[in-house]
Amino acid sequence: MFLLNICIYASLMLSLPQCTYQSCTEGTPRQCLAAEFAPGTNLAGEGFDITNMERKGAFVLDMNQWKRKDKTCTLCSNPYLENKKQKLPLSVLDWIAKQSCSMKVSSTLHRSSESLVSSSSSSLENNWKVNLDVDVGDKSGSLMLAGTNSKLAEYSMGKTKNDKFSFTSQSMSCEYYSYRVSSTPKLHREFKKAVKQLPKVYSRENKQPFYKLIETFGTHYVTKVKLGGSVQSVTSIRQCLASLQGLSVEEVQMCLEAEASASIKVITIKTESKHCQKDIEKTESKSSFYGHFNDRFTEIKGGHTTEPDLLFSADKNPSAYKEWLKSLPHNPDIVSNSLSPLHELLPTNTSLRKNLRLAISHYILEKALWKNCSERCQAGIKSDQRDSCVCQCHNELAVNQDCCPTRKGMARVIITVERGAGLWGDHITATDGYVKVFFNGQMMRRTHVINNNNYPHWATVIDLGTRDVSSGHRVRFEVWDQENKWDDDLLGKCEKALSAGVKQDLCNMQHGQLFYKLDVKCAPSLSGALCKDYKASPMIQSLKELYVSRHAHPVPKAILLEMGVFVDEPSPLSNQSLTAKTQRNMFLLNICIYASLMLSLPQCTYQSCTEGTPRQCLDAEFAPGTNLAGEGFDITNMERKGAFVLDMNQWKRKDKTCTLCSNPYLENKKQKLPLSVLDWIAKQSCSMKVSSTLHRSSESLVSSSSSSVENNWKTNLDVDVGDKSGSLMLAGTNSKLAEYSMGKTKNDKFSFTSQSMSCEYYSYRVSSAPKLHKEFRKAVNQLPKVYSPQFKQRFNKLIETFGTHYVTKVKLGGSVQSVTSIRQCQASLQGVSVEDVQMCLEAEASASIKGKTLKTEAKHCQQDADKMESKSSFSGLFNDRFTEIKGGHTTEPDLLFSADKDPSAYKEWLKSLPHNPDIVSNSLSPLHELLPINTPLRKNLRLAISHYILEKALWKNCSERCQAGIKSDQRDSCVCQCHNELAVNQDCCPTRKGMARVIITVERGAGLWGDHSTATDGYVKVFFNGQMMRRTHVINNNNYPHWATVIDLGTRDVSSGHRVRFEVWDEDNKWDDDLLGQCEKALSAGVKQDLCNMQHGQLFYKLDVKCAPSLSGALCKDYKASPMSQSLKELYVSRHAHPVPKAILLEMGVFVDEPSPLSNQSLTAKTQKFDVK
C-alpha cells in the first residue's frame, strides 16, 4: 500500500519515479478458480487492424485459457489493487506492475491532415511492416498505409478539402502494467476455424475469403503491451482565420499546450501564460484558447471520467484529471503495443502462411492512400521542406508565410488608365493629354503624353501592390492637357472608391470622358466588397469528390496492379476483473451514459461473460439486440426483412448451460447470448461530431446508402460486371431514401445534404456455423434442384422473404440521419450556396447534440440567415427532409434539429439506447454461404441472388443535354457546370434575381436627315444605365443606313429600372456633330424588334433579353424550376437513372421475364461504355 500511495501521488507531480513491482507465483487449483484475471490481460487477444488503428473485437488469441495440465496457474500480486492475487492467461508472460507517468504534455503541430494521420502509428513500438510486402520501393514516399481508415483520419481529412487547416495535438500517457504474449500463444477456436476454411490458393478468384478473415480478425495480433491510460486531443485550426485574429498556428499550439499543462500540473508556466493572455485578448471571444479553438477530436483510453475535454478541464473541473488517473489501475487500456502480422500465427513454411501474408499485404495496400501534391498552389509556392504539399508565401506584405492575410481589408490593386474620348482643352489644337493617378491623396504615377489627339489610348497599367481598401481611401484621376509643363490645363477629375472585383468605368468630365479599369483582388482568404470577410479556401471543386483529403486519394488501379494486387474494381481515380465490482460497473454505466452527452468521449469497454448454470440461464433475458442479426437483409432496399434466417432463440448447450454476460448499462444485469453470438462486448463509443456530406445528385446520395455496411457485400456474387459497373447502381436502389430523393430530381435541380451521428453500445459477431431458423431451412429444402427461367420465381420468392444477405457482425446502438433536399437555384437566389446550407445545417445539428455551436460557423450562418426572406433557422427554411432514427425511443421526429423546440429530446433518446438498440453498422454475407459448400443448391442460390440484385438495379445514364453549362465535373459526369459566367455560379444558378443576357442589335435607319446640303454621315451611340456602351461605325452619305451592329452587353440586371438609350448622330467635324434624335426603352424578357420615331428620321433595332437559368417573368425576377425533358420523365426513376434495359440484362445472363421500360433500346458496344453522368 505504501508503494501504491507513492506511485499514485507521484503520478500527480511533474517529475515521476518509475515504480516497478513484480511478484508472481504458481497458484493452487483452488486459488486459481477463485482469482480474477489481472486487469487488461484479455486485451492483447483481440485482432488489430493497422488500417484503422483499432482492435477488431474478434479474438485471435484465447485469453480465457489459464489452466495448466495440473490445474495450476500463474498468480500475481497487484500493488495497485490492495495486493490482490490475480491470475494470468497462459499466453501472457513477463507481467509487471510498473507505474510510469509522463506529466509533460506532448505537443505537436501538423500543417496537413496527411502528416497528422501518418503520426497515428506512433503508439506502435516496433516496425509493423516486418514480413509484409508493403514496402514498395520508390513509391513508399507517396503511399500512406497505417491509420488511413481511422477515426482520426475521418475527423481530419475531410476538413482540409474545404479550407486550409493545421492540426495541433496535445497528449499524455500513464503506464501501470506491461506484459508480453507467448511466442506460441493459444489460438481462439473461431480464428482456427476461420483459417481452416481458407482456400488452398490465394488468387484473384479466391481473394474474398482471405479478405473476409482479415476484415473479421484484422491484419495483426498483439505481441507486447503497456497498459494504463492516455489522452490525446487534436484541435483543428483554420490557419487564415487565426491569422486574421493576429495569431499564428504556432501560438495557438503553444497556448493550448500551456492550458493542457494547467489541467495536469494544476500550475501554468508564467512566461507562456502571460504571452497567451495577450494573444487571447486579440480574439473576438476573449475566452481561453481551448474555448475559442474548440473544434476538437479527443480520444481517452482507459479509466473513468465524466469530463470529455480532460486535457482542458482546469477551469471547469480541477479534480477531473486526478480522479481519472486514480481509476486507471482498475480499468487500464492499451497505451502502446508491438504487433506482428496474423500469418505469423500459422505454421512456418506452409503455403497457407504464405498466402495469408500476401493477402494481408494486398489488403493494406488497397486500404492505403496515395499522397498527391500535384494541385497548384492557389497562393505561394511549395517550398516547405517538412511537407512537400504545403504552400508558402515569401516576401509578401499582405500575407504571412502560410499565405494567410495579416489583417482584414488587404487587396492587390491594379489600375489601368485605358483611353480618353472627346477631350478638348485648346480651341485651336487637339489635346496633348496625360493622366495623373492618386491614392489616399498621394500621386502614384502619371501616364505618358499623347500629342494632338482628343481620343488618346494610354493603356497604362499602374500596379499599386497591396493596399488596405477597407479604410475609405479613394483613387483620384486627373486629366491634363500639356501646354508649357508649368501651365498645363486641368481638363477634369473624378474620384472613385475601391471595392473588390474588376470594374471598367468612365469619368464624365466637363472637357470629355476618361475610361479606366480598377482590378481589386482581395488577399487570400478574404472576400466582400471591402475584403473584410473571411473566405474559406477549398480545394479545386473537380477534385473534391475524388480525394479523401486535400492531398490524398485512393491508390489508382494501375499502381495497385503494378504492385501485384488483385484489384476487383477501379478506385475512384480508382475481461476486466476488479475489486468492488458491482459499484464499479454502476459507475461505468453512469460515466458512459453521461459521457455520451458530451462533445468528445472516452471509449468505455466492458466484457464479462461467464458460463451460466441451467437455472441462471432459464431466468436470464437475452442481451438487447442479440436477435437482430438473425433477420435476413435485402441489399437492394438496405433493410432487414423481418424474416429470420438464423435462430437466435437457441441458447442452450447440451449440458443446458449458456453464456451469461453482465450488462453494465442495465444495472449489471446478467443476460444470456444466443449460441450463434460470439465476442459480445459492451463498448460505448459515441461520435458527437456530426457527420455531414453533400451530394449534388440523387444518384450520388443513393450510392452512399451502403456506407453502414463495413465489408464488401458483393463478395462471392456475380454482380461485378466489368466495364458496366461504372453505370450500374446496385445497393439501395429500392430504399426509402431512394424513394424520397430520386423522383424529386426529375422536376428540378436538387442537391442533398446529409447530417448524421451514431452511438455504439454493444457489438458481437455471428458464428461461422450459426444455427439456421427452421423456416429458412424449410424454404431452402423446397427450392428446385435447378435454377432456370422456369424456376426463377421460386428462388425469387425465397429472396423476397428472407433477403439477399445475412448479418455476420454488428455494432448496436442508435443513429440518426437527416437528409435535406436543397433546390440549388432557389438557394442561390437567397444568397446562399449549397455548401453554405450544408455547413449551417451541420452547425444547427451540432447545437442539438453538443448544446453549443462553433462560434465561427454560428456567426457566418447568422449572416447568411439574414439574407433570406424568412430570416428563420436554416433547418426551418430548408425543411424538406428525410429522417431515419434507429434505436431508442423519441417523440421528436426532427431529432437532429431539436435544440430550439425540445432541448432535452436528444439527451432522452440517448438514454434509451442501451435498452432498445438497433443495428448501427454491420457486415454481410450472401445467403447462399449458409448452405453446404460445393453443392448445386448453393451455386443455384448464389446465381439467383445475383440476378435478383441486377434486376433491381438502376442504369445511370448521362445522355441528356445540359440545359445550361457543360458536363465538366470530374466527381459526377452527370452534373452540369457553368464557367466564367457573371450571372450564374458554378452550378449554373443565378446569383441574384433580375439577371439576364442582353443583346442589342442596331439594325438600320430610315429617313435620316441632318445637313440640308448633303446626305447623312450617320452613326448611333448606345447607352445603358446612363453609360455609353458602344457606338456604331459611320456610314457616309446615306439617309437609309444599314448598320446591323450587334452589341452584346453580357449579363445585366434588368429588374432595376435601367433603360437603353439610343442616340443617332450626323458626323460633321467630330467635335460639332449633330444629334438627330434619341429614344429610351425599358428592358424586359424576350426578343423584341421595334423602332424609334425621331424628329429627324427613324431607327430600327432589336432587343434580345434572355433570363438567366432558373429565372422567368418580364423582369426575370420569378423562380423557374428546371425539369428534365418531358419525353424522358416517365421512363426514368431519377434525373439520370432508369431501369436496366432488357438487352443489357440478357447480356449479363439474367433470366428476364418482362421488358423494362427501356427494353427496346438498342445499345451498341459504344453506348455500353457508358454515358455516366
N, C-alpha and C positions, 0 to 999 in steps of 0.2 A: 504494500500500500504506500509505503514511503517513496518507493521508486515511481509508482504511478503518479503520486502527487507532484513529485519533482518534474516528471515529464509533462504532465498537463499544464503545470504552472509555467514551465519553461516555454511551452508552445505559445504562450501569450506574450512572450517577451521578444525583443528584437533579435538577439543572437542566441542560438539554441544549442544545448548539448544534444548529442545523439545517444538516446537511452536504448541500449540493446539488452534483450532478455531472452534466453533460450533455456527451457527446462522441459524436455520431452522424455517420456519413459514408456515402457511397454505396459499396457493396461490389462487387467484381468478380464475374462469374458463378461462378468457382471458389471464391472466398471465401464466397460465399453458400451454395453447395452444402455446403461443409464446416462452416458455422457452425450452432450450435444456436439455437433460439428463446430470447429473453430470458425469464427465469422469470415465469410468471403471465400472459404475454401472450395465452394462449388463453382465460383465464377469462372475459373480457368477451364471448366468443362465445356462451355459454350463455344461453338464455332465463331470465327471472326471474319468479317468481310472487309478487306482492305480498301475496297472502292467507296464504301460509305463510313468507314472507321467505326463500325458498330459490331457488338456481339449479336449473333443471329437469333438467340432464344432457343435454338435447337442444339441439343447436347451431342458433341462428338466424343467426349470422354465421360465415362461413368463415374461421377464423383460421389455416388451413394455407396460404392463398394469400399468398406473399411475393414472387413473381417478377414484375418489371415486363416490359414487352414486349421490352426489350433484355436480359432475363435478369439484371439487376442487382437489388439490394435495399438496404434501409437496415440498416447495421451500427452497433451502439452498443457502446462500451466499458463494461463493468460493473465499477465500482471495488470492489464487494463480492465479486467472484469473480475476483480477480487480474487485473483489467482485460481479461478475456476478451472478444473480439468476439462479439457475439450479434445475430442478425437479428430484425427486427420483421415481423409480418404487415402486409399492405398497408393493412388497416383501422385500424392503430394509429398515432396521431400524438402529438407532443409528449411522447415518452418521457423521463422524468427519473429519475435515481437521487438520491433526496432522503431522507436519514435524519432522522427526527423522532420521538423517543420521548417520550411523556408518562409520566414516572415518578411522578407524583402519582396515587394511586389515586382513581378517581372513585367516589363512593359516593352512592347514592340510597335513599330509603325509600318504599315504596308500601304504602298501607294497604288496597289491594284488588287482586285479580288483574286487574281491568279496567284499572286505572291502569298496572300493570306491562306488560300486553300492549300497551297504547296507546303505551308508550315504546319498543317493539321496532323502530319505524321510524326511530329516532334516527340510525342509521348512514347514512341517505339524506341527501344533501347538497342535493337540490332537491325541489321540490314534485311528487311522483309523480302527483298528480291532474290536472295540466295537460292539457287537451284530452281529458278524460274526463267523462262525465256522472255523476259520483258525489257532487257537492256538491248536496245536496237540501234546500236552504233551512233551514227551522226544524228539520227532522228531524236535521240533522247533529250536533246535541248528543246525540242518543240512539244514533246509528249508530257502530259500531266496525268499521273496514274493514281496515287493514293488520295482518297478523300474527295474525288471528283463528284460523287453522288451523296455526299454527307449533308447533314442539316446545316452546317456552317456554309457549305457551298450554295445550298438552296437559299440561305439568308442573304448572302453577299453578292453572288454572281449576277443575278438578275438586275440588281440595283444599278450596276455600272453600265447597263445598256441605256439608261435614261438620264444619267448625269455623271459628272466627274466626282468620284468618291475616293477617299482614303479611309483606311481602317486602322484603329488602334486597339491593341489587345492588352488588357491588364489581367494578370493571373497569379495564383499562388497555389501551393500544394502542401499537404501534410501527410507523411507516411507513418503507419503504425505496425504493419505486418508485411512480411515478404515470404515467398516460398518458390520452389522450383517444381516443375512437373517431371515425373519419371520419364526416362528415355524410352521405356516400354509401358506406356500408360494403359489402363483398362479402357477399351473402347465401348461406347454405348451400343446397345443391341440394335437400335434403329439405324445408327450410322453403319454398322456392319451389314445390316440387311440391305441398305441402300447401295452400298459398294458392291455387294454380290449381284445385284440386279443390273449393274452396268454392262454394256456390250463389251465384247472381247476386243473390238477395234474402235479407235476414235477416228472418225472420218466426217466428212460433210453430212452424210446421211445419218450418222449416229451421234451427231453433236448434241442434240437437245437432251437426251438422257443424262449426259455429263453436266450440262448447264443446269438441269433441274436439281441435281445433287448439290451443285455449288450454290444455287440460289437458296437452297434449304439450309445447308450446313456452313456456307461461307467458303472463303479461299484459304484460310489459315486456321491453325489452332495455337493456343497459348502455351508457351514453354516456361515462362518465368513471369512472376507478377510482384508488384509492390502495391499494397493495399492501404487505403486511407481515404483522403478526401481532397478534392481540388475544386477551384472556382476559376472560370475563365469568362470574362466579359469583353465582347468585341463591339466597339462603338463605331457606327458609320459617321463619317464626316463629309458633308458636301464641301469640297475644297474651296470653291469660289464663294459660297455663302459665308463660310468662316472668314475668308479674306476680306469681304465687304464689311465685316464686323471688326476688322482690324486685327484678326488673329491668323496665325499660321497653323498648319496642321501639327507642327512640332510643339507649339504652345499648348494646343488642345491635349496632345498626348501627355505632356509634362504635367499639366494641371489635373488631368484625370488620374494620373499616377499618384499625385500628391493627395488627392481626395480618397483614393483607394487605400493609401498608406494610413490615412487617419482612421479608417474603419478597422484596420488590422492592428495598428500600434496604439491607437487612441491618442496619437500625437501627430502633428504635422511639422515638416521641416520649414523653419521660418522663412528662409530665402524664397523657396518656391511659393509658399503661402502668400507672401507679400506681393510677389510678381503676379500670381494668379488673381489676387483680389483686384489689382489694377486692370488686368485683362477682362475680368468678368464685368467691370463697370462699362466696358465698351459695348456689350451686348444689350439687346433690347430688353430682355427679361431681367438682367442683373441678378440672376439666381446663381446657384452653384453650376460648375461646369457639367457635372453629371446630370443635373436637371435641365440644362439648356441643350446639351447634346445627349438626347435620350432615346435615339433610335439604336437599340442595343440587342445583341444576341448573348444570352447568358446560359452557361452550362455549369450546373452544380453537381458534382459527383460525390456520393457518399453522404452519410449523416442525415440530420433532420434540421429543417429551418422553415419558418413561415415568412422569411424575408427574401423575396425573389431577387432583389438587387443587392446581394450580400456584400459585394465589394464596395458599395457606396451607401452603407447603412449608418454611418457615424452620426449623422444628424437625426435621422428618423428613429433608429433603434440601436443605440450604442452597444447594447449587450448581445445583439444578434450574432455577431461573428464568434464571440466567446462561447455562446451556447451551442452553436453549430459545431465548433471544434470539440467540445466535450462529448458530442453524440457520435463522433467518428469511430471510436473503438468498438461500439456496439453495431454500427452499420457501415462498414467500410465499402468502398467500391475500388475498382482498379484505377490506380493513378498512372502507372506506366507498366509496360509489359514487353516481353520479347515474343516473337512469332516465328512459326515455321509453316510452310505450305502443307495443306492437308495430305497431299500424296505421300509425304514422308511418314505417315502413319501406316502405310501399306508395306508389305514385304519387299525388300530390295531386289533389284534385278528381275522384276516381273513386268510383263507388258502392261498390266493394269496400272501399276505405279507410273510408268512412263506416259501412258495415255492420260491419266488424271493430271499429271504435271503439265502436259501440253494443253489440256482443256482449261486448266486454271489460268495459264498464261494467256490463252486466247480470250478468255472471259474478261480478264483485267484490261487487255488491250481494247476490247470492244467497248468497255465502260470508260475508257480513257477520254481525255480531251486533247485537242490539238491547239497549242498556243500559236496564234497567228497575229503578227504585228504589221500586216500589210496595209491596214487602214491609214489613210493620210491624216496627219495632224490637222485639226481644224484651226489650231493656232500653235505656233512654235515648231520645233523640230525634235526628233528623237535623239537626244544626246545624253540621257541618263544611263550611266554605265551600270547602275544597280539593276535596272529593269529596262530592257530594250523596247518595251511597248509604251513607256511613259514619255509624253511630250513635254518639252520645257521651252521657256522663252528666255531670251538673253537680250540685254541692253534695250529693254522696252520700258519707258517711263510709266505707261498706263497699267502695266501688268507685272506681277511678280514672277518668280521662277516657275511656278506652276501654271503660268499663263492665266492667272486669275486677276481681275481688276483690283487695284489697291484702294479705290474708293468709287462711290457712285458718281454718275454723270460723265464719265470719261468716254471720249469718242475720237476717232480719226476723222479729221475734217479736210476735205479736198474741194477747192473752189475752182470752177472753170469759167473764165470770162470768155464767152463764146463770140458774140458779134454785136454790132450796133445797127440801128435802122432809122433812117430819116433824121440823122444828126445834122444840125446846122449851127454854125457859130457866126462866121462872117457872111455877109450878103454877097461878097464878091467871089470868094473861092470856096471850094469844098473843104470839109473838115480834116484837120490834121489831128486825129483823135487818139487818145490813150485813156487808160482807166487806172485809178488808184483803189486798192482794196485795203480796208481797215478792219481789225478785230479788236474788240474791247478798247476802242479809241486809239489804237496804235496801228500805224500804217505797216502792213506786212509786205506789200510789193506793188509795183506798178507795171503795167504792160508796156510793150514797145509801142512806138508811134507809127500809125499808118497814115500816110500823107494823102491829101486830096481825095478823100473817099467818105461819103456820107453813109455808106453801108459797109463799114470795115469788119473783117473777120479776124479777131485776135487769136482765138482758140488757145488762150494762155491758161495753163494748169498751175494752180497755186496750192501746194500741199502744206497745210498748217500743222501737220503732225497731230499729236494727241492734245486735245483741249477739253476743258470742263464745259459742257454745253448745258449744264443744269443751273448755272449761276446767272442766267439772263443776259449774258454777253451777246452782242449782236454783230453782224457783218454789215459794213457800210461800203457802198460802191459810189465813187465819184468819177464822172466822165468829163474829160477836159479836152479843149481844143488848143493845141500848142501854137503860141504866137512867137514871142521872143524869149520863151522859157521863164522870164521873170514876170510877164504879164499875161500868162495863159488864161483863157476864158473857161470858167466852170459852166458846163452845159446842163448839169443836173446831178442830183444824187438821190440815193434811197438807202434805207436800212432794212435788214431782214433778220428775224430771229432764227436761230438754228434749231432744227429738230431732226430726229433720226430719219434716214431714208435718202433717196435720190430724188431731187426736185429740180425740174427745169422751169424757169420762170422768167419774167421780164420786169424791168422798171420802166414805167411810163413817166417820162420827164418832160419839162417844158420845151426842151430842144431835141426831142427824139426818144428812142427806145434803146434799152440795153438788155440783151438776152444773156442769161448766165445759168450755171448749174451748180447746185450745192449737193455734195455727196458726204453725208454724215453717217459713219458706221460706228455703232456702239462697240466699246471694248468687249472682249469675250465675256459671256455670262451676264451681259447687261442688255436690257430692252426697254421699250417705251419711248415716247416722244423725246424725253429728256435723258434717256439712258440711265434712269434711276431705279428701274425694276430689275429684280433678279430673274435670270432666264437660264433654265437648265440647258445642259449641253449633251443631248442624246447622241448616240452613235448613228451612223447613216441608216435611214429607215429600211432600205433594201436589204441590209444585213441583219437587222434586229431579230427577226424570227429564225434566221439560220444559226445564229450564235447563241451560246449559253451565257456568255458574259461578253464584255466589251472586246476582249482579245482572245476568246477561246470558243471553239466549236467542236462538235463530234469529229472524230478522226475520219477523213474521207475514205470511201470504199477502196479506192485504188491503192492507198497507202496500207490499209489493212491487208489487202490481197498480197501486196509486196512483202508484208511481214509473215505471210503464210497462214493468216487467219481464215477460217471457213466462214465467209460472210453470207448471211441469209438475204438481207435486204440492204439497199444502199442507205448510208447515213444521210441526213438532210443535205450535206454537201456530198452528205452520206450518213442453397438452404441456410438461411441465416438464423442462427440459434443464439439467444441472448438471455440474460437474467431479466426478472420482472417482465416475462414475455407478454402477458396479456396487456399490461399497461403500455408497454412499448408499442404493441400493434395498434391499440386505440390511438396512441399519439401519432403513429404513422398515418392512420386514416385521416385524422384531423389535419395534419400537415398537407397531405396530398389534396384533400378536398379544398382546403383554404388556398393552397399554392396555385391550384388550377384557376383561381380567380385573379391571379396576379399577372404581371407582364412577362416575366421570364422565370421558368420553372425548373426546380430540381427534378430529376427522374427518380421517382420512388419505386424501387423494385422489391418485390416480396415473393418468395417462393417457399412454401412449407407444406409439402404434400406427403402423406403417410398412408400406410395400409390400414383401412378401417375394418373393424370386426363386423360380422354379419349383422348384429343388432344396430351398430352405428350406421351401417350403410342403408339399412331399411328406413331408419329415421331421418337420414340426411336428405336435403333437397339437392337438386342439380345446381352446379355453379351457373351464374347468369350467362346466358348466351351460348352455352355449350351445345345447344341443339341447332343453332343457326347454320352451322357448316353442313348439316345433314341435308338441307334443301338443295335441289338441283338449281343450276344457274343458266340463264339464257344470255349469251353474249350479244345477241342482236338487239335486245332491249335493256341490257345491263340490269336485270332484275332477277331475284330469286323466284323460283316458280311456285313455291308453296307446297310442292310435292316432294316427299323425302326420298332421296336416293340412298342415304346412309341411315342406319338405325341408331339414333342417338339415345334411345331409351335403354339400350343394353349396357349395364354397368357391372353385372355380377360375374365374377370369375368362377371357376369350377368349385373352389372351396368357399364360395358365397361371400368372399371379401370384395373390397373395391378400393379405389384410390380416393382418399379424402384430402381436401386442401382447405387450409384456413384462409378465409377471405377477409383481408384487413379493412376493406371498405364496407363490410356488413357486420361490424362488431365482432370480427374474428370468428365468424360462424364457420363450422365445418361443413363443407359442401362436397358432393361426390362428382366424379367425372365419368362420362361415358367411356366404354372400353376403347372406342376409336380415337379418343382425345389424348394427345401426348404433349409434354413440355408446357403445361399450363403455368402461366406466370401472371401475377398481379403486378402490373407495371404502369404506373401513372405517368403519362407523358402528354402534356398539353401544349399545342402550338398556339401561343397567344398572339403571334404575329398573323394578321390577316393576310392570307394569300390572295393576290389579285392578278388577274390576267385579262388581256384584251384580245378579242377575236374580231377580225374585220369581215368575216363571213360566217354563215351558219354552218357551213361545211367544216371549217376550222374548229368551231365550237363543238360540234358533234364528234369530230375525230378525237377531241381531248377527253371525251367522257370515259374512256377506258383507263385514265391515269390512276384510278384507285386499284387497278389490277397490277400486282407487283412483279409478276413474271410474264413471260411471253405466252399468251393464251393460244397462239397459233401452233405451238409445238405439236408435232405428230398429227397435224391436219393438212389436207390438201387445199389450202386456201392462198398460199403464196404462188401467184400465177405469173411469174416472170415479169416482163415489161409492163403488164397490165396493172400491177399493184399500185402504180402511180395514179391511176384513175379510179380504182375501186375503193369504196368506203365500206367497211365491214362492221366493226363493233359499234353498237349504239344507234344504228340507223333506224330502229323502230322504238327508240326510247321515248320517255315522256319529254325529255329535253329536246329531242329532235322534233317531236310533235309541236312543242311550244315555239321553236325558233325557225324552222325551215320554211313553213308557209309564209311567214312574215316577209321574208326577203323577196318573194315574188311581186310584192306590191310597193316596195320602196327600198332605198339603200339603208341597210342596218349594220351597225356594229354591236357587239355583245361584250359586256364586261362581267367577269365572274369574281365575286368575293367569297372566300370560304375560310373555314377554320375547322380543326378536328382536335379531339381529346381522347387519348387512348387509356384504357384502364386494365384490360386483360389481353392476353394473346395465347394462342395454342396452335399446335399442328395436328393434322389428321394422320392417323397411322397409315403406313404404306399398304397395309392389308386390312382396310376398315370393314366393319360389319355392314353388309348390304341390307337395305329395307326389304321386307318380304314383297311389298307391292312392286318395287322396282325389279326384283328378281323374277316375279311372275310375268311382268310385261316383257322382259328380255326373253324369257322362255317361249313366249308366244310369237316372237318375231320369225318371219320366214327364213329359210336356210339360204336364200339368195336375195341379194339386193339388185333389183331391176326396175324398169319403168312400171311393170305390172304390180310390184310390191312396194313401190316407193312410199305410198300414203301410209302404210302400216308402220314403216320406220319413222315417218314424219309425225305420226300420232304419238309415238313414244317420246320424240324430241319435244313436241309441243307440250307434253305433260311434264316431263322431267328436265327439260332444258338441254343445252349443248355441253355443259361442263359440270363438274363437281368441285367443291372447295377443298383445298389441301392445306391451307394455312390462313389464319385470320388474326386480325387485330380488332378488338372490340372496344367500343366506347360510344362516342357521338360525333356527329359532324353536321355542319350547316353549309349549304352552298346557295348563294343567291345570284342568279344570272339576270342582269338588267339589259333590256333592249334599248338601243340608242338610235334614233333616226339621225344619221350622220349630219345631214344638211340642215335639219331643224336646229340641232345643237349649235352648228356653226353660225347660224343666223342670230343666235342668242349670245354670240361672242365667246363660246367655249368650244374647245376641241374634244374629240372622244377621249383623248389622253387626259384632259382636264377632268372630265366626268369620271373616268376610272380612278384617278388619284383622289378626288374628293369623296367618292363613294367609299373608297378604302379608308379614308380618314374618318368618315362618319361611322363605318363599321367598327373601326378601332375604338371609337368612343364607347360603343356598346360593350365591347369586350374588356377594355382596359380602364374604362371610366375617365379617360382623358384622350385628347388628340395631340398630335405633334404640332408644336406652335407654328412652325414654318408653313406646313400644309394648311393648317386651320386658317391662317391669315390669308394665304393665297386663295383658298376656296371661298372665304367670305367676300373677297374682292370679285371673284367670278360670279357668286350668287347675286351680288348687287347689280350685275349687268342684266340679269334675267327679269322678265316681266313679273313673275310671281314673287321673286326675292325670298323664296322658301328654301328649305334644305334641298340638297341635291337628291337625296333619297325620296323626298316628297315630289319634286318636279319630275325626276326620271323614275317613274313608279310602275312601269310596265315590266313586271318581274316574275321570274320562275324561281321558287324557293323550295329546296328539299332539305328537310330536317330528319336526320337519322338518329335514333336512340333517344332515351329520356322522355320527359313529359313537358309540354308547354302549351299555353293557350295563346301565345303571341305568334301569329303567322310570319311576321316580318322580323324575325329574331335578331338578325344582324344589324338592323336599323331601329332598335327599340330604345335607344338611350333617352330620347325625349319623351316617348309615350309611356314606357314602363321600364324604368331604370333597373329594377330588380329581376326582370324577366330572364336575362341571360344567366345570372347567378343561380336562380332557382332551377333552370333547366340543367345547368352543370351539376348541381347537387343530386339530380335524379338519375344521372347516367350510370353510377355503379349498380343500381337496382335494375335498370332496364337498358342495357347496352344493345347496340346494333353493330353490324359489321362496318367498320370504317375503311379497311382495305383488306385485300385477300389475294391469295394465289389460286390459280385454277388449273385443272387438267381436264381434257375432254372425257366425256362419259365412257367412251369405248375402252379407256385404260383401266376400268374396273372389271373388265371381262378377262378371262384366261388368255394369256398371250399365245400367239401363233394359232389362233382358231379362226375359221371363216367368219364366225359371228362378230368377232372383234373387228376384223377387217371391213365387214359389211357396214357395221355401225359407224366406223370411222369415216367411210365414204359418204354415208347418208348424212352425217353431221356436217361434213364439208360442203356437200351440195345444198343443204338447208341454209347454211350461212351465206353461200354465194347467191342463192335465190332471194334472200332478204337484203342483199347488198344494194348499194346505190352506185351509179356511174357518174363520176364527176366530169362535167363537160363544159368547156370554156369557149365554145364556138360563137356564142352571142357577141355581137359587135358592141364596143363601148359606146354609150350614148354621149359621153364626154371623156376626153383623155385617151390614153393608151394603156395597154397591159404591160406595165414595166416593173411591177412589184415582184421581186425575186422570192419573197416569202410565200406568196399565193398568186399563182399565174392567172387566176380569175379576176383579180381586183384591178379595177381601172384607176389610173392616177393621172393627175394633171401636173404639168411642169411649166415654170416661168410664166404663169398667168396671174396678173394682179387681182382679178375679180374673184378668183377661186383659190382654195387651198389645195393641198396635195391630194385630198380625197375628192377633188372636183366639186366641192361645195362652195357656194358663195360666202364671202367673208362678211358681207352685210347686205341688207335689203337695198333695192333700188339699182343694183349694178347691172349694166348692160353693155354689150358691144355696139358701138355707134359707128356707122359708116355713112358718110355723106358723099353724094355724087353731084357735082356741079355739071349739069348736062349741057345747057345751051342758053343763049339769049335770043330775044326776038324784038325787033323794032327799036333797038337802042339808038339813041342819038345824043350827042354832046355838042361838038362844034357844028356850026351851020355850013361850014365850007368843006369839011372832009367827013368821011365815014369814021365810025368809032374805032379807036385802038383800045379794045375792052379787056378788062381783067376783073376778077372777083376776089374779094377778101372774105374769108370765113372765120367767124368769131364764136367761141364757146365760153360761157360764163364771163363775158367781157374781155376775154383774152384772144388775140388773133392766133389762129392755129395754122393758117396757111393761106397763100394767095395763088391763084392760077397763073398760068403763063399769059402773056399778052397776045391777042390776035388782032393784027393791024387791019385797018380799013375794012371793017366788016360789021354791019349792024345786026347780023344774024349769026354770031359766032357759035361754034360747037367746041366747047372746052373738053367735055367728057372727063373731067378731073375727079378721081376718086380720092377722098380724104378719109383715111381710117383714123378716127380719134381713139381707137382702142377701147379700153374699159372705162366707162364713166358712170357717175351717179345721176340717173335720170329722174329720181324722186325728189330732188332738192329744189325744183323750180328753175334750174339753169336752162337757158334758151340758146338756140343757134341764131346768129345774125349773119345775114348775107349783105355785103356792100358791093355794088357794081360801079366800077371806075372807068373813066376815059383818060388814058395816059396822055399827058402833054409834055412837060419838061421835068417830070418826076417829082419836083417839089411843089408844083402847082396843078396836079391832076384834078380832074373834075369828078365829083361824086354824082353819079346818075340816079341813084336811088338805093334804098335799103329796106329790109324787112326782117322781122324776127319770128321764129317758130318755136313752139314748145315741143319737146321730145316725148314720144310715147311709143310703146312696143309695137312692132310690126314694120311692114315695108310700105312707105307712102311716097307716091310721086305727086308733086304739086308745083305751083308756080307763084312767083311774087309779081303783083301788078305794081309797077313803079311809075313815077311821073315821066320818066324817060325810057319806057320800054318794059319788057317782061323778062323774068329769069325763071328757067325751068330747072328743077332739082329733084333729087330722090333722097329720102331718109330711110336708112335700114337700121332699126333698133332691135337687137336680139337679146332678150333677157338672159342673164347668166343661168347656168344649170340650177334647177330646183326653184326658180323664181318665175312668177307669172303675173298677169294683170297689166293694166295700161302703164303703170309706173314701176312695174317689176318689184312690187312690194309684197306680193302674196306667195306663200309657200306652195310648192307644187311637188307632189310625190313623183318618184321615178320608177314606175313599174317596169317589169320585164316585158318583152314582146308578147302581145295577147295570143299569138298563134302557138307559143310555147308554154303558156301558163298552165293549161290543163294537162299537158304531157309531163311537166316537171314537178318534182316534190319540193324543190327549193330553187333558188335563182340559178344555181349551177349544178344541180344533181337530178338525175332521173333514174327510174328502174333500169337494171342492166338489160340491154337488148338481148332478145332471144338468140340471135346469131352468135353473140359472144358467149352466152351461157352454154350453147351447144358446143362451141369450140373448146370450152373448159371441161366438157364431158358431163355436164349436168343433164339429168333427165327432165326436160321441160314439159309441163302439162299444157299450159296455155301461153300464148304470146304475151309479152309485156307490152305496155302502151307504145313502146318504140321498137316493137319486134320487127317491123318492116324496114327498119333502117338497114341499108346495105353498107356495112363498114369495111372499107378497103384496109389493106395492111397498113397503109399510110395513116388512115384515120385512127387506127388502133394504137398508134404510138403515143399519142393521145393529147387531145385538147384538154390539158389540165389547167384550170383557171386558178 
